[in-house]
Amino acid sequence: MRIRSLRNRRRASKGIVSVEMALLLPILVALALPVYDLARNIQAQMILINVSREGASLSSRASLTYPMQTIMSSLTATTPPLNMTAHGMIYITEIMGNNNCDSSGNNCTGVVVAQYRWNGGNYYPASQLWSCGSSGTRWATDGTGSCSGLPAAGSSSPVVNLLQGKLADGQIAYVVEAFYLQTPLIGSLNLGGGIRTPALSPNLYAMTVF
């Protein structure tokens, strides 16, 4: 009798544990997924920051030695676990201080003299600095990924707000932008009463100037 009683108690305990787990599991999953999403976004953002920093450094040091496509492809090779081919993009924009500087070298306007887009990506967000395709410019089809139709640095060049008043006449700066589209595993949660949790943005971005 004692043995049967112990067996029945064990079965009852197992049943209670199973019911508790069935009730708690959805709550645990609902708590774990947003944390996992946040961790993924932090990791991806750190990778993009490193890509933009290293890209700006390489562009300023090696642009005359290696094609920009080689530099961008080298950068994307360092991004796993991110799938840059499917969800990422890199832009490199060359900015020059033009001749609007005064005699003291102040108020120089930054103008775009070149822009490159990585050819290996299938995600095409617009550059947040300046987008090729306006004022008679267009993306080249020669494999360089460059923006063709840009005028020489001068009054007719596209002006950018970035670094305005910071570049001396003829001084060059390289801006590297890294984009990544990362869809969250879980969106905004409805907590009831018109209250919803904030949703993570899928559009990740980093920019470095060198």
Backbone as numpy.savetxt, mean C-alpha at the origin, in Angstrom:
# Nx Ny Nz CAx CAy CAz Cx Cy Cz
-23.24 -50.57 40.58 -24.06 -49.37 40.58 -23.20 -48.11 40.58
-22.14 -48.13 41.39 -21.26 -46.97 41.45 -20.60 -46.71 40.09
-20.22 -47.82 39.44 -19.57 -47.68 38.14 -20.53 -47.06 37.13
-21.80 -47.51 37.14 -22.78 -46.94 36.22 -23.03 -45.47 36.52
-23.08 -45.16 37.81 -23.30 -43.77 38.22 -22.16 -42.87 37.75
-20.93 -43.36 37.86 -19.79 -42.58 37.40 -19.83 -42.39 35.89
-20.20 -43.44 35.18 -20.30 -43.34 33.73 -21.35 -42.33 33.30
-22.50 -42.36 34.00 -23.57 -41.43 33.67 -23.14 -39.98 33.93
-22.40 -39.79 35.04 -21.93 -38.44 35.34 -20.95 -37.94 34.29
-20.07 -38.85 33.86 -19.10 -38.47 32.83 -19.81 -38.11 31.53
-20.80 -38.91 31.16 -21.55 -38.62 29.95 -22.26 -37.27 30.06
-22.85 -37.03 31.24 -23.54 -35.76 31.44 -22.57 -34.59 31.36
-21.37 -34.80 31.96 -20.35 -33.73 31.92 -19.91 -33.46 30.49
-19.69 -34.52 29.71 -19.30 -34.35 28.31 -20.39 -33.62 27.53
-21.65 -33.96 27.83 -22.74 -33.30 27.14 -22.80 -31.82 27.45
-22.55 -31.48 28.72 -22.57 -30.07 29.12 -21.43 -29.31 28.44
-20.25 -29.95 28.42 -19.09 -29.32 27.78 -19.35 -29.09 26.30
-19.97 -30.05 25.64 -20.26 -29.92 24.21 -21.23 -28.77 23.95
-22.25 -28.66 24.82 -23.22 -27.57 24.67 -22.54 -26.22 24.90
-21.69 -26.15 25.93 -20.98 -24.90 26.22 -20.07 -24.50 25.05
-19.38 -25.48 24.50 -18.49 -25.20 23.37 -19.29 -24.73 22.16
-20.43 -25.36 21.91 -21.28 -24.96 20.79 -21.77 -23.52 20.97
-22.02 -23.11 22.20 -22.49 -21.75 22.46 -21.36 -20.73 22.39
-20.17 -21.12 22.85 -19.04 -20.18 22.94 -18.25 -20.07 21.64
-18.26 -21.13 20.83 -17.43 -21.14 19.62 -17.73 -19.96 18.68
-18.99 -19.67 18.37 -19.23 -18.50 17.49 -18.71 -17.19 18.08
-18.82 -17.05 19.40 -18.33 -15.83 20.04 -16.81 -15.75 19.94
-16.14 -16.88 20.17 -14.67 -16.91 20.10 -14.20 -16.61 18.67
-14.89 -17.18 17.69 -14.52 -16.94 16.30 -14.75 -15.47 15.94
-15.89 -14.90 16.41 -16.19 -13.50 16.14 -15.15 -12.57 16.75
-14.56 -12.96 17.87 -13.51 -12.16 18.50 -12.16 -12.37 17.83
-11.90 -13.61 17.39 -10.58 -13.93 16.84 -10.38 -13.38 15.44
-11.41 -13.39 14.61 -11.26 -12.96 13.21 -10.87 -11.48 13.09
-11.51 -10.56 13.82 -11.06 -9.17 13.72 -9.62 -8.97 14.17
-9.21 -9.69 15.20 -7.82 -9.59 15.67 -6.86 -10.10 14.60
-7.23 -11.21 13.96 -6.40 -11.76 12.89 -6.35 -10.80 11.71
-7.49 -10.21 11.37 -7.54 -9.22 10.29 -6.62 -8.04 10.58
-6.67 -7.55 11.82 -5.84 -6.42 12.21 -4.37 -6.78 12.11
-4.02 -7.98 12.54 -2.62 -8.43 12.47 -2.15 -8.53 11.02
-3.02 -9.01 10.13 -2.68 -9.09 8.70 -2.44 -7.70 8.12
-3.29 -6.75 8.49 -3.14 -5.40 7.97 -1.87 -4.74 8.47
-1.55 -4.96 9.73 -0.31 -4.39 10.29 0.90 -4.96 9.57
0.89 -6.28 9.36 2.01 -6.92 8.66 2.14 -6.37 7.24
1.01 -6.27 6.52 1.04 -5.77 5.14 1.51 -4.32 5.10
1.05 -3.51 6.05 1.45 -2.10 6.07 2.94 -1.95 6.32
3.48 -2.76 7.20 4.92 -2.72 7.48 5.73 -3.10 6.24
5.25 -4.10 5.49 5.93 -4.51 4.27 5.90 -3.38 3.25
4.75 -2.72 3.10 4.64 -1.61 2.14 5.55 -0.45 2.53
5.65 -0.16 3.82 6.54 0.91 4.27 7.99 0.59 3.92
8.39 -0.66 4.16 9.76 -1.07 3.83 10.01 -1.00 2.32
9.01 -1.41 1.53 9.14 -1.36 0.07 9.32 0.08 -0.41
8.50 0.99 0.12 8.60 2.39 -0.32 9.93 3.01 0.11
10.38 2.67 1.29 11.67 3.23 1.77 12.83 2.71 0.94
12.87 1.41 0.75 13.97 0.84 -0.01 13.90 1.28 -1.47
12.68 1.40 -1.99 12.52 1.84 -3.37 13.00 3.26 -3.58
12.71 4.15 -2.64 13.17 5.53 -2.75 14.68 5.60 -2.68
15.26 4.79 -1.80 16.73 4.77 -1.69 17.37 4.24 -2.97
16.83 3.14 -3.51 17.38 2.57 -4.75 17.20 3.51 -5.93
16.05 4.16 -6.01 15.80 5.07 -7.13 16.80 6.21 -7.15
17.10 6.75 -5.97 18.02 7.89 -5.91 19.46 7.47 -6.19
19.78 6.20 -5.90 21.16 5.76 -6.05 21.43 5.01 -7.34
20.41 4.33 -7.88 20.67 3.39 -8.99 19.82 3.66 -10.22
19.11 4.79 -10.27 18.23 5.04 -11.41 18.98 5.18 -12.73
20.25 5.59 -12.66 21.04 5.73 -13.88 21.72 4.42 -14.28
21.69 3.45 -13.37 22.35 2.17 -13.62 21.35 1.08 -14.03
20.20 1.05 -13.37 19.20 0.02 -13.64 17.89 0.65 -14.09
17.16 -0.02 -14.99 15.83 0.48 -15.37 14.90 0.48 -14.16
13.94 1.39 -14.16 13.01 1.46 -13.04 12.21 0.17 -12.88
11.90 -0.50 -14.00 11.18 -1.77 -13.90 11.99 -2.81 -13.14
13.29 -2.82 -13.35 14.15 -3.76 -12.62 14.12 -3.46 -11.13
14.17 -2.18 -10.80 14.12 -1.78 -9.39 12.79 -2.20 -8.76
11.68 -1.92 -9.45 10.36 -2.26 -8.90 10.15 -3.76 -8.80
10.62 -4.51 -9.79 10.49 -5.97 -9.73 11.32 -6.55 -8.59
12.48 -5.96 -8.36 13.32 -6.40 -7.24 12.62 -6.14 -5.91
11.95 -5.02 -5.82 11.23 -4.68 -4.58 10.09 -5.66 -4.32
9.32 -5.98 -5.37 8.17 -6.87 -5.17 8.60 -8.29 -4.86
9.83 -8.65 -5.19 10.32 -9.99 -4.86 10.53 -10.16 -3.36
10.53 -9.06 -2.62 10.76 -9.13 -1.17 9.47 -9.04 -0.36
8.31 -9.11 -1.03 7.06 -8.84 -0.33 6.24 -10.04 0.14
6.60 -11.30 -0.13 5.78 -12.40 0.42 5.64 -12.24 1.94
4.46 -12.55 2.49 3.33 -13.29 1.89 2.36 -12.45 1.06
2.65 -11.18 0.82 1.77 -10.39 -0.01 1.87 -10.83 -1.47
0.73 -10.89 -2.13 0.68 -11.23 -3.55 0.61 -9.93 -4.34
1.77 -9.32 -4.59 1.80 -8.03 -5.25 1.32 -8.11 -6.70
1.54 -9.24 -7.35 1.12 -9.38 -8.75 -0.39 -9.23 -8.87
-1.13 -9.82 -7.96 -2.59 -9.78 -8.04 -3.18 -8.54 -7.37
-2.56 -8.09 -6.29 -3.21 -7.07 -5.46 -2.33 -5.85 -5.16
-1.16 -5.76 -5.77 -0.27 -4.66 -5.42 0.15 -3.81 -6.61
0.68 -2.62 -6.31 1.18 -1.73 -7.35 2.23 -0.80 -6.74
3.19 -0.42 -7.58 4.24 0.52 -7.18 4.36 1.62 -8.24
4.45 2.85 -7.79 4.73 3.99 -8.66 6.02 4.66 -8.18
6.84 5.06 -9.12 8.02 5.88 -8.82 7.89 7.18 -9.61
7.90 8.28 -8.91 7.74 9.59 -9.54 8.97 10.43 -9.27
9.52 11.00 -10.34 10.69 11.87 -10.22 10.22 13.33 -10.22
10.60 14.05 -9.19 10.20 15.45 -9.04 11.45 16.33 -9.09
11.31 17.47 -9.74 12.43 18.42 -9.82 11.97 19.81 -9.39
12.86 20.51 -8.71 12.61 21.91 -8.42 12.84 22.72 -9.69
11.86 23.52 -10.12 12.03 24.25 -11.37 12.50 25.68 -11.12
12.44 26.51 -12.14 13.06 27.84 -12.07 12.15 28.91 -11.50
11.19 28.53 -10.67 10.37 29.53 -10.00 11.00 30.00 -8.69
12.20 29.51 -8.40 12.86 29.92 -7.16 13.24 31.40 -7.23
13.22 32.05 -6.07 13.69 33.43 -6.04 15.20 33.45 -5.85
15.78 34.62 -5.72 17.24 34.73 -5.63 17.82 34.06 -4.40
16.97 33.82 -3.40 17.44 33.15 -2.18 17.17 31.66 -2.20
16.61 31.17 -3.32 16.32 29.74 -3.43 15.03 29.34 -2.76
14.15 30.31 -2.52 12.87 30.02 -1.86 11.74 29.87 -2.88
10.64 29.27 -2.40 9.40 29.15 -3.19 9.58 28.35 -4.48
10.50 27.43 -4.48 10.68 26.57 -5.66 9.47 25.63 -5.78
8.99 25.45 -6.98 7.85 24.58 -7.23 8.33 23.20 -7.66
7.78 22.16 -7.06 8.12 20.81 -7.47 7.30 20.41 -8.68
7.95 19.96 -9.73 7.24 19.54 -10.93 7.62 18.10 -11.28
6.67 17.40 -11.91 6.89 16.01 -12.30 7.67 15.98 -13.61
8.81 15.30 -13.61 9.58 15.15 -14.84 9.58 13.71 -15.33
9.16 12.77 -14.49 9.06 11.36 -14.91 8.19 10.61 -13.91
7.46 9.62 -14.42 6.71 8.73 -13.55 6.73 7.33 -14.15
6.85 6.33 -13.29 6.91 4.93 -13.73 5.90 4.11 -12.94
5.31 3.15 -13.64 4.35 2.23 -13.03 4.85 0.81 -13.23
4.79 0.01 -12.18 5.25 -1.38 -12.26 4.40 -2.16 -13.25
5.07 -2.85 -14.18 4.37 -3.61 -15.22 3.87 -4.97 -14.75
4.36 -5.42 -13.61 4.02 -6.78 -13.17 2.76 -6.88 -12.36
2.10 -5.75 -12.09 0.90 -5.79 -11.26 -0.38 -5.78 -12.07
-1.44 -6.32 -11.47 -2.76 -6.33 -12.10 -3.77 -5.53 -11.29
-3.27 -4.67 -10.44 -4.12 -3.78 -9.62 -3.66 -2.37 -9.92
-4.59 -1.49 -10.31 -4.20 -0.19 -10.84 -4.85 0.98 -10.08
-4.50 1.17 -8.83 -4.97 2.38 -8.15 -4.23 3.60 -8.70
-4.86 4.75 -8.64 -4.21 5.96 -9.14 -3.17 6.45 -8.13
-2.08 6.97 -8.65 -1.07 7.58 -7.79 -1.70 8.73 -7.02
-1.39 8.83 -5.74 -1.93 9.91 -4.93 -1.09 11.18 -5.06
0.02 11.09 -5.77 0.87 12.26 -5.99 0.47 12.99 -7.27
0.46 12.26 -8.36 0.06 12.77 -9.67 -0.18 11.58 -10.58
-1.24 11.64 -11.37 -1.61 10.49 -12.21 -1.33 10.77 -13.67
-0.56 9.90 -14.27 -0.31 9.97 -15.71 -1.63 9.74 -16.46
-1.80 10.45 -17.57 -3.02 10.33 -18.34 -3.70 11.67 -18.54
-3.21 12.69 -17.85 -3.78 14.02 -18.01 -2.81 14.91 -18.78
-3.33 15.99 -19.33 -2.53 17.00 -20.04 -1.69 16.39 -21.17
-2.28 15.46 -21.91 -1.59 14.89 -23.06 -0.61 13.79 -22.72
-0.51 13.38 -21.47 0.40 12.30 -21.09 -0.32 10.96 -21.19
0.45 9.88 -21.28 -0.11 8.54 -21.39 0.96 7.53 -20.99
0.51 6.36 -20.62 1.46 5.31 -20.27 2.08 4.73 -21.53
3.39 4.61 -21.53 4.11 4.09 -22.69 3.83 2.60 -22.86
3.95 2.13 -24.10 3.71 0.72 -24.40 5.01 0.00 -24.77
6.14 0.61 -24.41 7.44 0.03 -24.78 8.03 -0.87 -23.70
7.26 -1.15 -22.65 7.74 -2.03 -21.60 8.47 -1.33 -20.48
8.71 -0.03 -20.62 9.42 0.70 -19.57 8.51 1.07 -18.40
7.20 1.09 -18.65 6.26 1.50 -17.62 6.29 2.98 -17.34
6.86 3.76 -18.26 7.02 5.19 -18.04 5.81 5.96 -18.57
5.68 7.18 -18.06 4.64 8.08 -18.55 5.24 8.92 -19.67
4.71 8.78 -20.87 5.24 9.53 -22.01 4.43 10.80 -22.23
5.05 11.76 -22.90 4.38 13.03 -23.17 4.62 14.09 -22.13
5.44 13.78 -21.11 5.73 14.78 -20.09 6.69 15.82 -20.65
6.42 17.10 -20.45 7.33 18.14 -20.95 8.58 18.24 -20.08
9.59 18.90 -20.61 10.79 19.17 -19.81 10.40 20.07 -18.64
11.18 19.99 -17.57 10.87 20.77 -16.37 10.76 22.25 -16.70
9.63 22.81 -16.38 9.40 24.22 -16.67 7.99 24.61 -16.31
7.52 25.74 -16.83 6.21 26.27 -16.46 5.06 25.39 -16.93
5.29 24.57 -17.97 4.22 23.72 -18.49 4.21 22.33 -17.84
5.13 22.08 -16.94 5.20 20.77 -16.28 4.11 20.62 -15.22
3.65 19.38 -14.98 2.66 19.17 -13.91 3.27 19.55 -12.55
2.54 20.34 -11.80 3.01 20.80 -10.49 2.42 19.91 -9.41
3.22 19.55 -8.41 2.75 18.76 -7.28 2.93 19.56 -6.00
2.01 19.38 -5.07 2.10 20.10 -3.80 3.21 19.57 -2.91
3.52 18.28 -3.09 4.56 17.68 -2.27 5.91 18.35 -2.53
6.57 18.74 -1.48 7.90 19.34 -1.53 7.91 20.74 -2.14
6.75 21.37 -2.28 6.75 22.75 -2.76 7.51 23.63 -1.78
8.40 24.43 -2.31 9.22 25.28 -1.47 10.37 24.56 -0.81
10.55 23.28 -1.11 11.60 22.48 -0.48 12.74 22.16 -1.43
12.49 22.18 -2.73 13.49 21.78 -3.71 14.14 23.00 -4.35
15.45 23.03 -4.37 16.16 24.09 -5.08 16.03 23.86 -6.58
16.32 24.87 -7.35 16.23 24.79 -8.80 17.10 23.65 -9.32
16.48 22.68 -10.01 17.21 21.55 -10.57 17.41 20.39 -9.62
17.05 20.54 -8.35 17.22 19.45 -7.39 16.19 18.36 -7.65
16.62 17.11 -7.56 15.77 15.96 -7.87 15.39 15.22 -6.60
14.14 14.76 -6.55 13.67 13.89 -5.47 12.85 12.76 -6.09
12.92 11.60 -5.49 12.16 10.44 -5.97 11.10 10.08 -4.93
9.90 9.88 -5.41 8.78 9.50 -4.55 8.33 8.10 -4.94
8.32 7.19 -3.99 7.90 5.81 -4.25 6.61 5.56 -3.47
5.59 5.13 -4.20 4.30 4.80 -3.60 4.05 3.30 -3.75
3.64 2.68 -2.66 3.33 1.25 -2.68 1.87 1.06 -2.27
1.12 0.34 -3.09 -0.30 0.09 -2.84 -0.52 -1.41 -2.65
-1.55 -1.74 -1.84 -1.95 -3.15 -1.73 -3.42 -3.22 -1.35
-4.14 -4.09 -2.03 -5.56 -4.31 -1.75 -5.70 -5.60 -0.94
-6.11 -5.46 0.30 -6.26 -6.63 1.18 -7.68 -6.64 1.75
-8.52 -7.50 1.18 -9.91 -7.59 1.62 -9.98 -8.22 3.00
-10.65 -7.56 3.96 -10.77 -8.13 5.31 -11.54 -9.45 5.29
-11.19 -10.33 6.20 -11.90 -11.59 6.31 -13.30 -11.38 6.87
-13.44 -10.35 7.68 -14.73 -10.06 8.28 -14.97 -8.55 8.21
-16.15 -8.17 7.82 -16.46 -6.75 7.70 -16.99 -6.17 8.99
-17.71 -5.09 8.88 -18.29 -4.45 10.05 -19.36 -5.35 10.66
-19.36 -5.46 11.99 -20.32 -6.31 12.69 -21.46 -5.46 13.24
-22.68 -5.96 13.09 -23.85 -5.29 13.63 -24.08 -5.76 15.05
-23.88 -4.86 16.02 -24.04 -5.21 17.43 -25.46 -4.97 17.92
-26.32 -4.49 17.04 -27.68 -4.20 17.43 -27.85 -2.77 17.91
-29.07 -2.29 17.85 -29.33 -0.94 18.30 -28.69 0.12 17.43
-28.42 -0.21 16.17 -27.78 0.74 15.28 -26.30 0.90 15.48
-25.71 0.03 16.30 -24.27 0.10 16.58 -23.54 -0.93 15.73
-22.54 -0.46 15.02 -21.72 -1.34 14.19 -20.25 -1.13 14.53
-19.48 -2.20 14.44 -18.05 -2.10 14.68 -17.39 -1.48 13.45
-16.28 -0.74 13.63 -15.59 -0.19 12.46 -14.98 -1.30 11.61
-14.96 -1.08 10.31 -14.39 -2.07 9.38 -13.01 -1.60 8.93
-12.10 -2.53 8.77 -10.77 -2.20 8.30 -10.81 -1.83 6.82
-10.04 -0.83 6.45 -9.97 -0.45 5.05 -9.16 -1.48 4.27
-9.63 -1.88 3.09 -8.85 -2.83 2.29 -7.72 -2.16 1.51
-7.73 -0.83 1.45 -6.76 -0.09 0.64 -5.58 0.35 1.49
-4.46 -0.34 1.34 -3.26 -0.03 2.11 -2.29 0.77 1.24
-1.54 1.69 1.87 -0.73 2.62 1.10 0.45 3.09 1.93
1.59 3.25 1.25 2.78 3.81 1.89 3.52 4.65 0.87
4.13 5.76 1.32 4.87 6.63 0.43 6.14 7.11 1.12
7.24 7.13 0.37 8.52 7.64 0.88 9.14 8.55 -0.15
9.73 9.64 0.32 10.43 10.59 -0.56 11.91 10.56 -0.21
12.73 10.51 -1.24 14.19 10.49 -1.01 14.87 11.42 -2.01
